[in-house]
Amino acid sequence: MDRVNVGLIGFGTVGTGLVKILQENGKVLEKRLGVPLVLKRIVDQDLVRDRGVQVNPALLSSKVSDILEDPEISIVVELIGGLEPARTFVLQAIGQGKHVVTANKALLAVHGAEIFRAAEEAGVDIGFEGSVGGGIPIIRSMKEGLVANRIQAIFGILNGTSNYILTEMTQKGMKFSEVLKRAQELGYAEADPTFDVEGIDTAHKLCILLSLAYGVQVKLDDIYTEGITGITPLDIEYAKELGYAIKLLAIAKADGGLIEARVHPTLVPAEHLLSTVAGPFNAIFVKGDAVGSTMFYGAGAGMMATGSAVVSDLVELARNLRLGASRRVPLLSYQRE
């Protein structure tokens, strides 16, 4: 094998980051992998918008079939987001025997069981490092680095928008509505921020972490979810006086065979590292029975951070391809019964 060909579906923010990394760090990646990662085709509905990166026009297409039906493309990267047509494209790629990389947390939270089952039956791998925590390598850490442990607890700041809003409210005494407007102006919040501020995005990510930590498929509706829209400056002042910071946390605990999972604003002691995580950054605190307490911190979203996570998946899958191997690590950390 003298190269690994990749097809990209979705040339948006993260897709652009992926292209930039492959262009700027291609030589380093080739040295680490042994062969070049070649972006053979890019599919998107908008082929004319300036994305600040130069791409050979011959690579661009508006037809997904140009990727799915190309036998030379071994890995398909899905970065369009949402549930459909992402689900259909991913299942079609799996059906064609192609490995898949995705950063789509909503897709995996809602349709993960179907997708992972299809991948196992087809004998292909799915990389999803970018689905939780942006550039933070939490997925690989849960699947491999912490494999010796029974995971006792997870506490995660998993949404940069909500954390930015709570940070500004805490530091400047501003109202939720004022900070939200500012976040939208800075690009930290979407025009419709519902998924972020109501805790839904965080719950999607918690579903994925629960699968990796405990080997269970949890439905989104089964996770108690509460957002930050009801938090007031007075709440934050009272919390400060008591020695706490308010953070939107994803919480998972294992106790006596039962698993507790919830998302809501939480009083975090001022001396805990999670209380110091400011702005749009993410952090995941994981406690294992052997390793004890660990914490992972970094950029939880963004073009280059999430692009970095996607490339890490590409390299892992490409290494497997070079060795003629797949599913070296179970897709969700646990072997299917």
Protein Blocks (a to p, Z undefined) as FASTA:
>chain_A
ZZdcdddehjafklmmmmmmmmmmmmmmmmmnopacddfbdcdfblkbcghiacdfklpc
cbfklmmmmmkbmbdcdfegpjblklmmmmmmmmnopacddfbfklmmmmmmmmmmmmmm
nopacdfklmggpjackklmmmmmmmmpccfbdcddfbfklmmmmmmmmmnopafklmmm
mmmmnopacfblmlmmnommmmmmmmmmmmmmnopacdfklpccddfklpcfklmmmmmm
nopacddddddddeehiacdddddddddfkbmklmpgcjbdcdddddfklopadddddfb
djklmmmmmmmmmmmmmmmmmnopahkbafklpacZZ
